[in-house]
Amino acid sequence: MSVSINETRGEVSLEADSRRRVFLTAAALVALLALVALLSLTHRAVPVPSGRVAGILVDAIEARGIDSTQDALVVLHIRLPRLFVGMMIGAALAMSGALMQGLFRNPLADPGLAGVSAGAGLGAALAIVLGDRLPQGLASLCSSLLPAAAFLGALAATSTLYAVATRGGRTSVATMLLAGVALAALASSFIGILAYVSDDRQLRDLTFWSMGSLGGANWVKVAALAPVTAILVAAAPFLSRGLNALALGEAEAFHLGVRLQRLKAAIVFLVAMAVGASVAAAGIISFVGIVAPHAVRLIVGPDHRALLPLSVALGAALLAGADVLARTLVTPAEMPTAISPRAPDGQFESIGIPVGLEL
C-alpha cells in the first residue's frame, strides 16, 4: 500500500515538474519574441527610438491619421510587415518540422527531406528561367506569378510523394521518407539544369531565391501568410494526441483508436501548405524546421501537446532573430537570411550581397 502511495506521489511530482518546465519555457519564449520584435523595429541603418516606435504603433492602431514622416513610413511599411512575415514563416517551418519528425518518428526529418522545399524551389526556378523565353505578355505574367509557381511546385511534390507511398488505401511512412529523398534529389537535378541554361540575370535571381530572404516582405504577403499560420496553430491540438500515440508505433496507435490514414493525410497536406507558402514568400529557408523542434524537445520532452505550440513560438523568434542579424552584420547591405558567415578571418565569402541601403 505504501509503495503504491509513493508511486502516485512520484507521478504527481513528475507531472507538476513537467508543467512547470512548460510554463517557464513558454514565458521565456514570449520574452524572446518581444525582444526580437523590439530589435527588429528599432535597430537598422536608420535607427528609430523605441519610444518613437511605440508612438507610431499606437497612432496606427487608433487610426489617428496617416503619419508621413520617415520614421513612420519605415516602421509601418518596411519593418513591421517584415517582422510579421519572418515570424509567420518561422512558425510555419518549425511546426512543419515538428509534424514531419512526429510522422516519420525520425529526428532528422524536416520539410526539406520530404522534397517539399525542393519542389517549391523547382517551381520558382521554372518561373525565373523559362519566363523570359515566353512571349512578352506571358513573360510578365509568369514573373508576377513566381510565388504561385513555388506554391504549385510544393503541392505537386507533396501530391506525388503521397501517391507513390499509398497503396491499397494505406500510406507507408518508410516509403514516403525514401521517396521524399529521391524526389528532393530529382528536383535539385532539374534546378541544376535550369541554372546551367540560364543567363547571368536569371542565374543571379535563381541564386538569391535559393538563399532565402525576407527582403520582399510587404502587407500583401502578410495577408497571404496569416490564414496559413492560423490553420497550423489551430490544427496543433487536434494532431498532438495522434502523434503521441504514433510515437509508440503504428500498430499501437491503431489500437488506441487513432485514424492513421486521416492523420497522415492531414499532416502531409498541412506541411505542403505551410512550406509552399513559406518558400513562395521568402525562398528556401531550411534550418528552422529541424532546429526549433529539437531545441524545444530537449527542454520540455516529446509530448506533442507542448512541443507543437512551443516549436511555433521558437521558430518565429528564431527566424525573426536571424533576419535581424542578416540586416545588421553587413550594414548598410543585407545578407540573405538562410546563409551565414563562413570565412575564418571574419570576412564574408563573396556571395553577391545586394547593394543598397536597408531601412
C-alpha positions in Angstrom: 0.0 0.0 0.0 2.8 2.4 0.9 4.6 1.6 -2.3 1.5 2.4 -4.3 1.1 5.8 -2.5 4.8 6.6 -3.1 4.5 5.8 -6.8 1.4 8.0 -7.0 3.2 10.9 -5.3 6.1 10.4 -7.7 3.9 10.6 -10.7 2.2 13.7 -9.4 5.6 15.3 -8.7 6.8 14.5 -12.2 3.7 15.9 -13.8 4.0 19.1 -11.8 7.6 19.4 -12.7 6.7 18.9 -16.4 4.0 21.6 -16.3 6.4 24.0 -14.5 9.0 23.4 -17.2 6.5 24.0 -20.0 5.2 27.2 -18.3 8.7 28.6 -17.8 9.7 27.8 -21.4 6.6 29.5 -22.7 7.3 32.6 -20.7 10.9 32.7 -21.9 9.8 32.3 -25.5 7.3 35.2 -25.1 10.1 37.4 -23.7 12.4 36.3 -26.5 9.8 37.2 -29.1 9.2 40.6 -27.6 13.0 41.3 -27.5 13.4 40.2 -31.2 10.4 42.3 -32.2 11.9 45.4 -30.4 15.3 44.9 -32.1 13.7 44.4 -35.5 11.7 47.6 -35.3 14.4 49.8 -33.8 17.9 48.8 -34.8 18.8 49.2 -38.5 20.7 51.5 -40.8 18.1 54.2 -39.9 17.6 53.8 -36.1 14.3 54.6 -34.6 14.0 55.0 -30.8 11.8 52.5 -29.0 9.6 55.3 -27.7 9.0 56.7 -31.2 8.2 53.2 -32.4 5.6 52.8 -29.6 4.0 56.1 -30.5 3.8 55.2 -34.2 2.2 51.9 -33.4 -0.3 53.4 -31.0 -1.3 56.1 -33.6 -1.7 53.4 -36.3 -3.9 51.2 -34.0 -6.1 54.1 -33.0 -6.3 55.3 -36.6 -5.4 58.9 -35.9 -4.4 59.6 -39.4 -1.6 58.8 -41.8 1.9 59.8 -40.4 4.0 60.7 -43.4 7.3 61.1 -41.5 10.3 59.0 -42.4 10.2 57.1 -39.1 6.5 56.1 -39.6 7.0 55.0 -43.2 10.0 52.9 -42.3 8.3 51.2 -39.3 4.8 50.7 -40.8 5.6 49.8 -44.4 9.1 48.2 -44.2 10.0 46.8 -40.8 6.6 45.8 -39.4 5.5 43.7 -42.3 8.9 42.1 -42.5 8.7 41.2 -38.8 5.3 39.6 -39.3 6.4 37.7 -42.4 9.5 36.4 -40.6 7.6 35.3 -37.5 4.9 33.6 -39.6 7.3 31.8 -41.8 9.4 30.7 -38.9 6.3 29.4 -37.1 5.1 27.6 -40.2 8.5 25.9 -40.8 9.0 24.9 -37.2 5.5 23.4 -37.0 6.2 21.6 -40.2 9.4 20.2 -38.9 7.8 19.0 -35.7 5.0 17.3 -37.7 7.4 15.6 -40.0 9.5 14.3 -37.2 6.4 13.0 -35.4 5.0 11.4 -38.5 8.3 9.7 -39.6 9.4 9.0 -36.0 12.8 10.3 -37.2 14.6 13.2 -35.5 16.3 14.1 -38.8 13.0 14.5 -40.7 12.1 18.0 -41.9 10.3 19.5 -44.9 13.4 19.6 -47.0 13.9 15.8 -46.5 10.4 15.1 -47.9 11.1 17.0 -51.1 8.6 19.8 -50.4 11.1 22.6 -50.3 12.9 21.3 -53.4 9.6 21.0 -55.3 8.7 24.6 -54.4 12.2 25.7 -55.5 11.8 23.9 -58.8 8.5 25.7 -59.4 10.2 29.0 -58.7 13.2 28.1 -60.9 10.9 27.3 -63.8 9.2 30.7 -63.5 12.5 32.5 -63.3 14.4 30.8 -66.2 11.6 29.9 -68.6 9.6 33.1 -68.1 11.9 35.1 -70.4 11.6 32.6 -73.2 7.8 33.1 -73.4 6.1 35.9 -75.4 6.3 39.3 -73.8 2.8 39.3 -72.3 3.2 35.8 -70.9 6.7 36.5 -69.6 5.5 39.4 -67.5 2.6 37.3 -66.2 5.0 34.5 -65.3 7.2 36.8 -63.4 4.4 38.2 -61.4 3.2 34.7 -60.6 6.5 33.4 -59.3 5.2 32.9 -55.8 2.3 30.9 -57.2 4.7 28.8 -59.2 6.6 28.0 -56.0 3.4 27.0 -54.2 2.3 24.8 -57.1 5.7 23.1 -57.1 5.4 22.3 -53.4 1.8 21.0 -53.9 2.9 18.8 -56.9 5.8 17.4 -55.0 3.7 16.5 -52.0 0.9 15.0 -54.1 3.4 12.9 -56.0 5.1 11.8 -52.8 1.7 10.8 -51.2 0.6 8.9 -54.4 3.8 6.9 -54.5 3.7 6.0 -50.8 0.0 5.0 -50.8 -1.1 1.5 -51.8 -4.4 -0.1 -51.1 -5.6 2.9 -49.0 -2.6 2.7 -46.7 0.4 5.1 -46.7 3.8 3.6 -45.8 5.9 6.1 -43.8 9.1 4.4 -44.8 8.2 4.5 -48.5 7.2 8.2 -48.1 10.6 9.0 -46.5 12.6 7.2 -49.2 10.5 8.7 -52.0 10.9 12.2 -50.4 14.7 11.9 -50.5 14.6 10.7 -54.1 12.2 13.4 -55.1 14.4 16.1 -53.5 17.4 14.8 -55.4 15.4 14.8 -58.7 14.1 18.3 -58.2 17.6 19.5 -57.3 18.9 18.0 -60.5 16.3 19.8 -62.6 17.2 23.1 -60.8 20.8 22.5 -61.7 19.9 22.0 -65.4 17.9 25.2 -65.3 20.8 27.0 -63.7 23.1 25.7 -66.5 20.9 27.0 -69.3 20.1 30.4 -67.6 21.7 33.7 -68.4 23.6 35.9 -65.9 20.5 37.8 -64.7 18.4 34.6 -64.4 21.3 32.9 -62.6 21.5 35.7 -60.1 17.8 35.7 -59.4 17.8 31.9 -59.0 20.8 32.0 -56.7 19.2 34.6 -54.3 15.9 32.8 -54.4 17.6 29.6 -53.2 19.4 31.5 -50.4 16.1 32.7 -48.9 15.4 36.3 -47.8 12.7 38.4 -46.2 13.6 41.4 -48.3 10.4 41.3 -50.3 8.1 41.4 -47.3 5.0 43.6 -47.6 1.5 43.7 -46.3 0.2 41.6 -49.2 2.4 38.7 -48.1 1.4 39.2 -44.5 -2.3 38.8 -45.6 -1.4 35.7 -47.6 0.5 34.0 -44.8 -1.8 34.9 -42.0 -4.5 32.2 -42.9 -1.8 29.5 -43.3 -0.3 30.3 -39.9 -3.8 30.4 -38.3 -4.7 27.0 -39.7 -1.4 25.4 -38.5 -1.8 26.8 -35.0 -5.5 25.8 -34.8 -4.6 22.2 -36.0 -2.0 21.6 -33.3 -4.3 20.5 -30.5 -6.1 18.0 -32.9 -2.8 16.4 -34.1 -0.9 16.2 -30.8 -2.8 13.1 -29.4 -2.4 11.2 -32.6 1.3 12.0 -32.8 1.8 11.0 -29.2 0.2 7.6 -29.9 2.1 7.2 -33.2 5.4 7.5 -31.3 4.6 4.1 -29.8 4.3 2.6 -33.3 1.6 2.4 -36.0 0.1 -0.8 -34.6 -0.2 0.6 -31.1 -1.6 3.9 -32.4 -4.2 2.0 -34.4 -5.3 0.0 -31.3 -5.5 3.3 -29.3 -8.1 4.5 -31.8 -6.0 6.8 -33.9 -7.2 7.0 -37.6 -3.8 6.7 -39.1 -4.7 7.4 -42.7 -6.5 10.6 -41.8 -3.7 11.7 -39.6 -1.0 11.1 -42.3 -3.1 12.9 -44.9 -3.7 15.8 -42.7 0.0 16.2 -41.8 1.1 15.9 -45.5 -1.4 18.5 -46.5 -0.5 20.9 -43.8 3.2 20.6 -44.4 2.7 21.1 -48.1 0.6 24.2 -47.5 3.0 25.7 -44.9 6.2 25.0 -46.8 4.7 26.0 -50.2 3.5 29.3 -48.8 6.8 30.0 -46.9 9.0 29.2 -50.0 6.7 31.3 -52.2 7.1 34.3 -49.8 10.8 34.1 -48.9 12.6 31.4 -50.9 14.2 28.3 -49.4 15.0 28.5 -45.7 15.8 25.1 -44.3 17.4 25.4 -40.8 14.3 26.4 -38.8 12.3 23.2 -39.4 14.9 20.9 -37.9 16.5 23.2 -35.2 13.4 24.6 -33.4 11.6 21.3 -32.7 14.8 19.7 -31.4 15.6 22.6 -29.1 12.1 22.5 -27.6 12.2 18.7 -27.3 15.4 18.9 -25.3 13.7 21.2 -22.8 10.1 20.0 -22.4 10.3 16.4 -23.7 8.5 14.6 -26.6 4.9 15.4 -25.6 3.4 17.0 -28.7 0.8 18.8 -26.7 3.6 21.2 -25.6 6.1 20.5 -28.4 3.9 21.8 -31.2 2.9 25.2 -29.8 6.3 25.9 -28.3 8.0 25.0 -31.6 5.8 27.6 -33.3 7.0 30.2 -30.8 10.6 29.3 -31.0 10.5 29.1 -34.8 9.0 32.6 -35.0 11.7 34.0 -32.7 14.5 32.1 -34.5 13.8 33.3 -38.0 13.0 36.9 -36.9 16.2 36.9 -34.9 18.2 35.5 -37.9 16.7 38.3 -40.0 17.8 40.9 -37.5 21.4 39.5 -37.8 21.2 39.4 -41.6 20.4 43.1 -41.7 23.0 44.2 -39.2 26.1 42.1 -39.8 26.9 43.8 -43.1 25.0 47.1 -42.8 24.1 49.0 -45.0 23.9 45.9 -47.2 21.8 42.9 -46.4 22.8 39.2 -46.2 20.3 36.5 -47.3 18.7 35.0 -44.2 19.4 31.4 -44.9 23.2 31.7 -45.1 25.8 32.5 -42.6 29.4 33.9 -42.5 32.0 31.2 -43.2 35.4 32.7 -43.7 37.7 32.1 -40.7 39.2 35.6 -40.7 35.8 37.2 -40.1 35.3 38.3 -43.7 32.2 37.2 -45.6 32.5 35.0 -48.6 31.9 36.7 -51.9 28.2 35.9 -52.4 27.0 38.9 -54.3 25.3 40.7 -51.5 22.7 43.1 -52.8 23.9 46.6 -52.7 21.6 49.3 -51.3 20.5 51.0 -48.1 18.5 48.7 -45.8 15.9 50.6 -43.7 
